[in-house]
Amino acid sequence: MSKLPRHHDREHSESMNQRPQIAVVIPCYKVSHSIVGVVEAVMEFADLVLCVDDACPEYSGRRVQDSISHSRLRVLFNEQNLGVGGAVKAGYMAALEAGCSVVIKLDGDGQMDPAKIPLLASRILKGESDYCKGNRFHDLDYLKGMPALRVFGNSLLSVFTKVSSGYWQIMDPTNGYTAIGRSALSAIPLDKISDGYFFESDMLFRLNVARAVVTDVPLKAHYGDESSNLRIGKVVGPFAFGNLRNFIKRIFYSYFLRDFNLASLELLAGTLLTLFGGITGLRAWTHSIESGVPATAGTVMLAGLPIIIGFQLLLSFLNYDIQNVPRTALSSFEHPTGEA
């Protein structure tokens, strides 16, 4: 079980409750070389800065405490390393407790431009979005400096995350520069979201269950000589399993538990017909190979026609699912806490 962080500087400024608050959460793990500069830059745009030291072996949190003293800065310490998701969730909980209206999350490695914080926050405060995130794939120039393997990996993850989350319009799902409104943050079960690198993808799934509006914001990342803590070989399996699990759960929640409509029937009929045609054709093909007798035209039609009709029904369902993205921000009406 995740241990709650120990909060430092719990005093709240009375003036911070007089207008919409922008909190910035910065997970800190092996970023001691850059974290102080990042925090100093962020302070210009944030009403509250929450640095979460995720049991960093470089003592990034202590370095921030020793270098910066400000009433708008708090440093939180996880007693054990929880992963990027666990660190961000600790910051999210602290931001909710502080009553903040918008929570920005950016990394402490200096790749993300703090000057873009007002842009991200404005999407939430204007009611245009519940959750917005950076998109490095909007312009080819944004990709300069990004390793080719990372470009390919992120493109592939984008496809998987579109399918599992239902947000077909988004790209760059692992982009860690995000903003979320208080309504959306209160509507998702933080304790059920992944603690590791699957955090961003899992967030999108939970937001879809809550019917939150998600948008992309074109943002360029700055790459230096920093090294990523992400190891592709270690996350391929968990990412594949996590996306498959979330896809199945999303389809069940959206088309069978909360609603049952024409798209539900198309999915059921399309799946059954495709399976029937595939199994029938495979059996006929196997029998033909073993006996040496070609399959009759009727046998071919019995296998082929259900596959054709089933595939068309599945395409129709896919078209409906692509159009079925949330379009009304949660902040515009009352909503219950999302559970999944």
C-alpha positions as CSV (number, residue, x, y, z in Angstrom):
1,M,0.0,0.0,0.0
2,S,1.2,3.5,-0.9
3,K,2.3,5.5,2.1
4,L,1.1,9.1,2.3
5,P,3.8,11.7,2.0
6,R,4.9,13.9,4.8
7,H,3.9,17.5,4.1
8,H,6.2,20.4,4.8
9,D,5.0,24.0,5.2
10,R,1.3,23.4,5.7
11,E,0.5,27.1,6.2
12,H,-2.0,28.5,3.8
13,S,-1.9,32.1,2.7
14,E,-5.3,33.7,3.1
15,S,-4.9,35.6,-0.1
16,M,-4.6,32.3,-2.1
17,N,-8.3,31.5,-1.4
18,Q,-9.5,34.7,-3.1
19,R,-9.1,33.7,-6.7
20,P,-8.7,30.6,-8.9
21,Q,-5.5,28.9,-7.9
22,I,-2.9,27.4,-10.1
23,A,-0.8,24.7,-8.4
24,V,2.2,23.0,-10.1
25,V,3.2,19.5,-9.1
26,I,6.8,18.5,-9.9
27,P,7.8,14.9,-9.2
28,C,11.5,14.8,-8.2
29,Y,13.6,11.7,-8.8
30,K,17.3,12.0,-9.9
31,V,16.9,15.6,-11.0
32,S,19.1,17.3,-8.4
33,H,21.1,19.0,-11.2
34,S,18.1,20.9,-12.6
35,I,15.3,21.0,-10.0
36,V,16.2,24.3,-8.4
37,G,16.3,26.1,-11.7
38,V,12.9,24.6,-12.7
39,V,11.3,25.5,-9.4
40,E,12.6,29.1,-9.6
41,A,11.1,29.4,-13.1
42,V,7.8,27.9,-12.1
43,M,7.3,30.2,-9.1
44,E,6.7,33.1,-11.5
45,F,3.5,31.4,-12.9
46,A,2.1,29.4,-10.0
47,D,0.2,30.2,-6.8
48,L,1.4,27.0,-5.2
49,V,4.4,24.8,-6.1
50,L,4.4,21.2,-4.8
51,C,7.7,19.4,-5.2
52,V,7.4,15.7,-4.5
53,D,10.6,13.9,-3.6
54,D,10.0,10.3,-4.5
55,A,12.6,8.9,-2.2
56,C,15.2,10.4,-4.5
57,P,18.7,9.0,-3.9
58,E,20.1,12.5,-4.9
59,Y,18.0,14.2,-2.2
60,S,16.4,16.5,-4.8
61,G,13.7,17.6,-2.3
62,R,16.3,18.6,0.3
63,R,18.2,20.6,-2.3
64,V,15.0,22.6,-3.1
65,Q,14.4,23.2,0.6
66,D,18.0,24.4,1.1
67,S,18.0,26.7,-1.9
68,I,14.5,28.2,-2.0
69,S,12.4,29.6,0.9
70,H,9.0,30.8,-0.1
71,S,5.4,30.6,1.3
72,R,4.2,29.3,-2.0
73,L,6.6,26.4,-2.1
74,R,6.0,23.1,-0.3
75,V,8.2,20.0,-0.5
76,L,6.6,16.6,0.0
77,F,8.6,13.5,0.7
78,N,7.5,9.9,-0.1
79,E,8.9,7.5,2.4
80,Q,9.5,5.0,-0.4
81,N,9.9,5.2,-4.1
82,L,6.4,4.9,-5.6
83,G,7.2,5.8,-9.2
84,V,6.2,8.9,-11.2
85,G,2.5,8.1,-10.9
86,G,2.7,7.7,-7.1
87,A,4.6,11.0,-6.8
88,V,2.2,12.9,-9.0
89,K,-0.8,11.5,-7.1
90,A,0.7,12.7,-3.8
91,G,1.0,16.2,-5.3
92,Y,-2.6,16.0,-6.7
93,M,-4.0,15.1,-3.2
94,A,-2.1,18.0,-1.7
95,A,-3.4,20.4,-4.4
96,L,-7.0,19.2,-3.7
97,E,-6.5,19.8,0.0
98,A,-5.3,23.3,-0.7
99,G,-8.4,24.1,-2.7
100,C,-6.6,24.8,-6.0
101,S,-8.7,25.1,-9.2
102,V,-6.1,24.0,-11.7
103,V,-3.2,21.6,-11.2
104,I,-0.3,21.6,-13.6
105,K,2.1,18.7,-13.7
106,L,5.6,19.1,-15.2
107,D,8.9,17.3,-14.8
108,G,11.9,18.5,-13.0
109,D,14.4,17.7,-15.7
110,G,14.1,21.1,-17.4
111,Q,12.6,19.8,-20.7
112,M,9.3,21.6,-20.3
113,D,8.9,25.4,-20.6
114,P,7.3,26.9,-17.5
115,A,6.2,29.9,-19.5
116,K,3.5,27.6,-21.0
117,I,1.8,27.2,-17.7
118,P,-0.7,30.1,-18.3
119,L,-1.6,28.6,-21.7
120,L,-2.4,25.2,-20.2
121,A,-4.3,26.7,-17.2
122,S,-6.4,28.9,-19.4
123,R,-7.9,26.0,-21.2
124,I,-9.2,24.7,-17.9
125,L,-10.3,28.1,-16.4
126,K,-12.2,28.9,-19.6
127,G,-14.2,25.7,-19.4
128,E,-12.8,24.5,-22.7
129,S,-11.3,21.3,-21.2
130,D,-11.1,19.2,-18.1
131,Y,-7.6,17.9,-18.8
132,C,-5.1,19.2,-21.4
133,K,-1.7,17.9,-22.2
134,G,1.3,18.8,-24.3
135,N,1.6,17.3,-27.8
136,R,5.1,17.2,-29.3
137,F,3.9,15.7,-32.5
138,H,1.9,18.7,-33.7
139,D,4.9,20.1,-35.7
140,L,7.9,18.2,-37.1
141,D,10.2,21.0,-35.7
142,Y,9.0,20.0,-32.2
143,L,10.6,16.6,-32.7
144,K,14.1,17.9,-33.3
145,G,16.4,16.5,-30.7
146,M,14.1,13.7,-29.7
147,P,15.8,10.3,-30.1
148,A,14.4,8.3,-33.1
149,L,13.5,5.3,-30.8
150,R,11.5,7.6,-28.5
151,V,9.6,9.1,-31.5
152,F,8.7,5.6,-32.7
153,G,7.8,4.4,-29.3
154,N,5.5,7.4,-28.5
155,S,3.8,7.0,-31.9
156,L,3.0,3.4,-31.2
157,L,1.8,4.2,-27.7
158,S,-0.4,6.8,-29.1
159,V,-2.3,4.2,-31.2
160,F,-2.7,1.9,-28.2
161,T,-3.8,4.6,-25.9
162,K,-6.3,5.9,-28.4
163,V,-7.9,2.5,-28.4
164,S,-7.8,1.9,-24.7
165,S,-8.8,5.3,-23.5
166,G,-11.4,6.3,-26.2
167,Y,-9.7,9.7,-26.8
168,W,-9.1,9.1,-30.5
169,Q,-8.2,12.8,-31.1
170,I,-5.2,12.9,-28.8
171,M,-1.5,12.2,-29.6
172,D,1.6,11.8,-27.5
173,P,-0.1,10.1,-24.5
174,T,3.1,9.9,-22.4
175,N,3.7,13.6,-22.5
176,G,4.0,14.6,-18.8
177,Y,3.2,18.3,-19.3
178,T,-0.5,18.3,-18.3
179,A,-3.2,20.5,-16.6
180,I,-6.3,19.2,-14.9
181,G,-9.2,21.0,-13.4
182,R,-10.5,20.5,-9.9
183,S,-13.8,19.0,-11.1
184,A,-12.0,16.3,-13.1
185,L,-9.5,15.6,-10.4
186,S,-12.2,15.1,-7.9
187,A,-14.1,12.8,-10.3
188,I,-11.5,10.2,-10.7
189,P,-10.3,7.6,-8.2
190,L,-6.6,8.5,-7.7
191,D,-5.9,5.4,-5.6
192,K,-6.8,3.2,-8.5
193,I,-4.5,4.9,-11.0
194,S,-1.1,3.3,-11.8
195,D,1.9,4.4,-9.8
196,G,4.4,3.7,-12.5
197,Y,5.1,5.0,-16.0
198,F,1.7,3.8,-17.1
199,F,0.3,6.7,-15.1
200,E,-0.4,9.1,-18.0
201,S,-2.2,6.4,-20.1
202,D,-4.2,5.2,-17.1
203,M,-5.2,8.8,-16.3
204,L,-6.8,9.1,-19.8
205,F,-8.8,5.9,-19.2
206,R,-10.1,7.1,-15.9
207,L,-10.9,10.5,-17.3
208,N,-13.0,8.8,-20.1
209,V,-14.9,6.8,-17.5
210,A,-15.7,10.1,-15.8
211,R,-16.6,11.6,-19.2
212,A,-14.1,14.4,-19.0
213,V,-13.1,16.6,-21.9
214,V,-9.4,16.1,-22.9
215,T,-7.5,18.2,-25.4
216,D,-4.0,18.5,-26.8
217,V,-1.9,21.7,-26.7
218,P,1.0,21.9,-29.1
219,L,4.2,22.2,-27.0
220,K,7.8,21.8,-27.8
221,A,10.2,19.9,-25.4
222,H,13.8,20.9,-24.9
223,Y,16.2,18.0,-24.9
224,G,19.7,18.2,-23.4
225,D,22.1,15.6,-22.1
226,E,19.8,14.3,-19.4
227,S,19.0,10.6,-19.3
228,S,15.6,9.1,-19.0
229,N,14.7,6.8,-16.1
230,L,12.3,5.0,-18.5
231,R,13.6,1.6,-19.7
232,I,11.7,0.4,-22.8
233,G,12.2,-3.3,-22.1
234,K,10.8,-3.0,-18.7
235,V,7.5,-1.3,-19.6
236,V,6.5,-3.0,-22.9
237,G,4.7,-5.8,-21.1
238,P,3.0,-3.7,-18.4
239,F,1.9,-1.1,-21.1
240,A,0.5,-3.8,-23.4
241,F,-1.4,-5.5,-20.5
242,G,-2.6,-2.2,-19.1
243,N,-4.0,-0.9,-22.4
244,L,-5.7,-4.2,-23.1
245,R,-7.3,-4.3,-19.6
246,N,-8.4,-0.7,-19.9
247,F,-9.9,-1.2,-23.4
248,I,-12.0,-4.2,-22.2
249,K,-13.2,-2.2,-19.1
250,R,-14.0,0.9,-21.1
251,I,-16.1,-1.0,-23.6
252,F,-18.0,-2.8,-20.8
253,Y,-18.6,0.4,-18.9
254,S,-19.6,2.6,-21.9
255,Y,-21.6,0.1,-24.0
256,F,-23.1,-2.4,-21.7
257,L,-23.1,-1.2,-18.1
258,R,-24.0,2.5,-18.5
259,D,-25.7,2.3,-21.8
260,F,-26.9,-0.2,-24.4
261,N,-27.5,1.2,-27.8
262,L,-27.1,0.5,-31.5
263,A,-23.3,0.5,-31.3
264,S,-23.6,-2.1,-28.5
265,L,-25.6,-4.3,-30.9
266,E,-23.1,-3.7,-33.7
267,L,-20.2,-4.7,-31.5
268,L,-21.9,-7.9,-30.3
269,A,-23.2,-9.0,-33.7
270,G,-20.0,-8.0,-35.5
271,T,-17.8,-10.0,-33.0
272,L,-20.1,-13.1,-33.1
273,L,-20.4,-13.1,-36.9
274,T,-16.6,-12.6,-37.4
275,L,-15.8,-15.4,-35.0
276,F,-18.4,-17.7,-36.5
277,G,-17.1,-17.1,-40.0
278,G,-13.5,-17.4,-39.0
279,I,-14.0,-20.7,-37.1
280,T,-16.1,-22.1,-39.8
281,G,-13.6,-21.2,-42.5
282,L,-10.7,-22.6,-40.5
283,R,-12.5,-25.9,-40.0
284,A,-13.4,-26.1,-43.6
285,W,-9.9,-25.3,-44.7
286,T,-8.4,-27.9,-42.3
287,H,-10.8,-30.5,-43.6
288,S,-10.0,-29.7,-47.2
289,I,-6.3,-30.0,-46.6
290,E,-6.7,-33.4,-44.8
291,S,-9.2,-34.9,-47.2
292,G,-7.8,-33.4,-50.4
293,V,-11.3,-32.4,-51.4
294,P,-11.8,-28.7,-52.2
295,A,-14.4,-26.8,-50.2
296,T,-17.7,-26.2,-52.0
297,A,-18.9,-22.7,-53.0
298,G,-21.6,-23.0,-50.3
299,T,-19.0,-23.7,-47.6
300,V,-16.9,-20.8,-48.7
301,M,-19.9,-18.5,-48.6
302,L,-20.9,-19.8,-45.2
303,A,-17.5,-18.7,-43.9
304,G,-16.9,-15.6,-46.0
305,L,-20.3,-13.9,-45.7
306,P,-20.4,-13.7,-41.9
307,I,-16.8,-12.4,-41.9
308,I,-17.7,-9.6,-44.4
309,I,-20.9,-8.6,-42.6
310,G,-19.2,-8.8,-39.2
311,F,-16.3,-6.7,-40.3
312,Q,-18.7,-4.0,-41.6
313,L,-20.5,-4.0,-38.3
314,L,-17.3,-3.7,-36.3
315,L,-16.2,-0.7,-38.6
316,S,-19.6,0.9,-37.9
317,F,-19.1,0.4,-34.2
318,L,-15.5,1.9,-34.4
319,N,-16.9,5.0,-36.2
320,Y,-19.4,5.5,-33.4
321,D,-16.8,5.1,-30.8
322,I,-14.5,7.6,-32.4
323,Q,-17.4,10.1,-32.4
324,N,-18.4,9.3,-28.9
325,V,-15.7,11.5,-27.2
326,P,-16.8,13.7,-24.2
327,R,-17.6,17.2,-25.4
328,T,-19.0,19.0,-22.3
329,A,-16.5,19.9,-19.5
330,L,-17.3,18.5,-16.1
331,S,-16.9,21.9,-14.6
332,S,-20.0,23.0,-16.3
333,F,-22.4,20.8,-14.3
334,E,-22.7,18.8,-11.2
335,H,-21.3,15.2,-11.4
336,P,-20.8,12.2,-9.1
337,T,-17.4,10.9,-8.2
338,G,-16.2,8.5,-10.9
339,E,-15.6,4.9,-9.9
340,A,-14.0,2.2,-12.0
